[in-house]
Amino acid sequence: MEFTVTLEDWEVNALKTDILGIDVWTNQLIKDRARRTGDKIIEKLLRHCNTNSIALAVGKEAQISQALELGVAVNLEDYED
């Protein structure tokens, strides 16, 4: 998935005084957020599966999908107005 961020010139110039490689920094920021959120979801899923005697899916991608299917995690876009 690709995202486009539109910045005004002053925003770019300001960021360049603090960040070397805005695109690299942005990519790392988003990937780190996804990793931390994924870890939290998997912790919740593990507790849910242990409490309810449900076999845990194998692998991070499968576990995130399982958490969504079981309602342990929800896609916030499903609740947009």
Backbone torsions as a table, in degrees:
resi	resn	phi	psi	omega
1	MET	NA	138.2	177.5
2	GLU	-117.5	147.0	177.6
3	PHE	-125.5	149.7	174.5
4	THR	-118.1	132.3	177.4
5	VAL	-116.3	128.2	178.9
6	THR	-103.3	122.6	-179.9
7	LEU	-119.4	147.2	173.1
8	GLU	-78.6	160.0	-177.9
9	ASP	-54.5	-42.9	-178.5
10	TRP	-64.2	-33.3	179.0
11	GLU	-68.2	-42.2	177.5
12	VAL	-62.1	-47.7	-179.3
13	ASN	-62.0	-40.1	177.9
14	ALA	-64.3	-46.0	-179.4
15	LEU	-63.9	-35.1	-179.4
16	LYS	-65.7	-16.4	175.9
17	THR	-83.7	-11.7	-175.0
18	ASP	-121.3	-22.5	-172.2
19	ILE	-130.8	132.7	173.8
20	LEU	-97.0	106.0	-177.9
21	GLY	86.6	79.1	-177.9
22	ILE	-57.2	-41.3	-178.3
23	ASP	-65.6	-40.8	178.7
24	VAL	-65.9	-45.3	179.9
25	TRP	-60.3	-45.1	-179.4
26	THR	-62.6	-44.4	179.0
27	ASN	-60.7	-45.6	179.7
28	GLN	-64.9	-39.2	179.3
29	LEU	-61.0	-47.8	-178.1
30	ILE	-67.1	-42.9	179.9
31	LYS	-63.9	-39.2	178.3
32	ASP	-66.2	-40.8	177.8
33	ARG	-62.0	-42.9	178.6
34	ALA	-62.4	-41.3	179.6
35	ARG	-62.7	-47.3	-178.9
36	ARG	-65.1	-41.9	178.4
37	THR	-65.7	-42.5	177.7
38	GLY	-59.4	-42.2	178.4
39	ASP	-61.3	-41.1	178.5
40	LYS	-64.9	-42.1	179.4
41	ILE	-62.5	-43.1	-179.0
42	ILE	-66.2	-36.4	175.2
43	GLU	-60.7	-45.5	178.1
44	LYS	-63.3	-42.2	-179.9
45	LEU	-62.3	-44.3	180.0
46	LEU	-59.3	-45.9	178.0
47	ARG	-61.9	-44.0	-178.9
48	HIS	-62.4	-46.7	-179.0
49	CYS	-64.4	-41.6	178.7
50	ASN	-65.5	-41.9	-179.6
51	THR	-65.5	-35.0	-174.1
52	ASN	-107.3	13.4	179.5
53	SER	50.8	50.6	178.7
54	ILE	-109.5	135.2	177.5
55	ALA	-66.9	132.7	-179.3
56	LEU	-82.1	133.2	176.4
57	ALA	-63.2	159.2	-177.6
58	VAL	-103.9	127.2	177.4
59	GLY	97.3	147.4	-174.7
60	LYS	-59.7	-46.5	-178.5
61	GLU	-61.8	-44.0	179.4
62	ALA	-66.6	-36.4	-179.6
63	GLN	-69.4	-38.9	176.8
64	ILE	-64.4	-43.7	177.4
65	SER	-61.0	-42.4	179.0
66	GLN	-62.8	-42.0	179.1
67	ALA	-61.1	-40.6	177.4
68	LEU	-66.3	-43.6	180.0
69	GLU	-62.9	-37.3	-177.6
70	LEU	-85.3	-6.0	-178.8
71	GLY	80.2	11.4	176.7
72	VAL	-70.7	-30.7	174.7
73	ALA	-130.6	152.9	179.2
74	VAL	-128.1	146.8	175.4
75	ASN	-84.0	113.8	-176.3
76	LEU	-62.7	-24.8	177.9
77	GLU	-65.5	-21.3	177.6
78	ASP	-70.1	-14.4	-176.4
79	TYR	-112.9	12.7	177.8
80	GLU	-68.8	146.5	178.5
81	ASP	-70.9	NA	NA
